Amino acid sequence: MHAPDSYHSRTAFWASQSWHSGYLRRCYAWALARVLTEPTAPLHAPGAKVLLCGTGSARTTRTFLDTLAKHGLRPEVYVLDIAEEALERSRAVVREDERVSFLLADARQLPLPDASFALVETDFLLQLIPPGDRSAVVRDWARVLAPGGAVTTRDWIHEDVKPTMLERGTDALRLAMLRRALGVPVHALARTEVEALFAEAGLRMELHPLRLPGTVVRLPLLKAVLGWR
Ligand SMILES: C[S@@+](CC[C@H](N)C(=O)[O-])C[C@H]1O[C@@H](n2cnc3c(N)ncnc32)[C@H](O)[C@@H]1O
């Protein structure tokens, strides 16, 4: 692993992408609406706590807080990242009347109590985690979720049910391009692995293809993942 600060600096890719907040806004709005369709979702409760796990850019934090507010939600939000630099930038975009705490911590070992969160929102984190450490991350999401709580994320997930040679080739090429754009190690993530990780952690999972905003065109590999405790 890189030293945390350099790690974040190198993922500054997203911070420089102006289209990114529109994309995130749509993704968050869709995921929150889906989570809130469950009438017993703990996110409906007035004292709900939400964890933004591996926030990355300040734009992610601001967009997430705005989308919660748009849905009439005013939960206590914990913004967590392994890089102080990511937290510092996010601190600057939080308003005084918002209930936000910042946590410098590793998603593989969350310093948070069991069953205390209604929602864990994370975005594109699993493929940054080396494969051997992923089960610790997903297990900890499940551990900190209250019963009925949900995890929402979007990840680049390879279909690994008998891919053709051509599919294997294009997947490898896309992954190489992604590593180049982000400038950090990105590890392949297969659908069967995500299913196993969520099942082992006791999370019921849904996988949804993501489309290019406003079109019916599916974004290659990118999927929205939802899990419920
Ligand atoms: C998950 S992506 C964030 C994607 C996000 N939507 C954005 O706008 O950047 C990158 C962030 O994850 C953080 N990160 C990487 N590994 C982590 C870990 N083990 N625990 C917590 N945060 C981590 C990095 O420091 C970085 O800020």
The ligand as an SDF file (V2000), in Angstrom:
LIG
                    3D

 27 29  0  0  0  0  0  0  0  0999 V2000
  -12.8120    5.0570   -2.7380 C   0  0  0  0  0  0  0  0  0  0  0  0
  -12.1530    6.1890   -3.8360 S   0  0  0  0  0  0  0  0  0  0  0  0
  -13.2490    7.4860   -3.7290 C   0  0  0  0  0  0  0  0  0  0  0  0
  -14.1820    7.6410   -4.8830 C   0  0  0  0  0  0  0  0  0  0  0  0
  -14.9530    8.8930   -4.6840 C   0  0  0  0  0  0  0  0  0  0  0  0
  -16.2570    8.8550   -5.2600 N   0  0  0  0  0  0  0  0  0  0  0  0
  -14.1890   10.1420   -5.1390 C   0  0  0  0  0  0  0  0  0  0  0  0
  -14.8070   11.0860   -5.5160 O   0  0  0  0  0  0  0  0  0  0  0  0
  -12.9610   10.2080   -5.0840 O   0  0  0  0  0  0  0  0  0  0  0  0
  -10.6590    6.7820   -3.1540 C   0  0  0  0  0  0  0  0  0  0  0  0
  -10.5720    7.1140   -1.6800 C   0  0  0  0  0  0  0  0  0  0  0  0
  -10.5230    5.9210   -0.9010 O   0  0  0  0  0  0  0  0  0  0  0  0
   -9.5420    6.1190    0.1140 C   0  0  0  0  0  0  0  0  0  0  0  0
   -9.0990    4.7980    0.5850 N   0  0  0  0  0  0  0  0  0  0  0  0
   -8.3160    3.9120   -0.0650 C   0  0  0  0  0  0  0  0  0  0  0  0
   -8.1080    2.8260    0.6960 N   0  0  0  0  0  0  0  0  0  0  0  0
   -8.7720    3.0280    1.8620 C   0  0  0  0  0  0  0  0  0  0  0  0
   -8.9500    2.2760    3.0540 C   0  0  0  0  0  0  0  0  0  0  0  0
   -8.3650    1.0730    3.1980 N   0  0  0  0  0  0  0  0  0  0  0  0
   -9.6900    2.7870    4.0480 N   0  0  0  0  0  0  0  0  0  0  0  0
  -10.2910    4.0040    3.9240 C   0  0  0  0  0  0  0  0  0  0  0  0
  -10.1630    4.7760    2.8160 N   0  0  0  0  0  0  0  0  0  0  0  0
   -9.4160    4.2940    1.8030 C   0  0  0  0  0  0  0  0  0  0  0  0
   -8.4460    6.9320   -0.5640 C   0  0  0  0  0  0  0  0  0  0  0  0
   -7.6410    7.6330    0.3660 O   0  0  0  0  0  0  0  0  0  0  0  0
   -9.2610    7.8780   -1.4330 C   0  0  0  0  0  0  0  0  0  0  0  0
   -9.5190    9.0880   -0.7930 O   0  0  0  0  0  0  0  0  0  0  0  0
  1  2  1  0
  2  3  1  0
  2 10  1  0
  3  4  1  0
  4  5  1  0
  5  6  1  0
  5  7  1  0
  7  8  2  0
  7  9  1  0
 10 11  1  0
 11 12  1  0
 11 26  1  0
 12 13  1  0
 13 14  1  0
 13 24  1  0
 14 15  1  0
 14 23  1  0
 15 16  2  0
 16 17  1  0
 17 18  1  0
 17 23  2  0
 18 19  1  0
 18 20  2  0
 20 21  1  0
 21 22  2  0
 22 23  1  0
 24 25  1  0
 24 26  1  0
 26 27  1  0
M  CHG  2   2   1   9  -1
M  END
$$$$
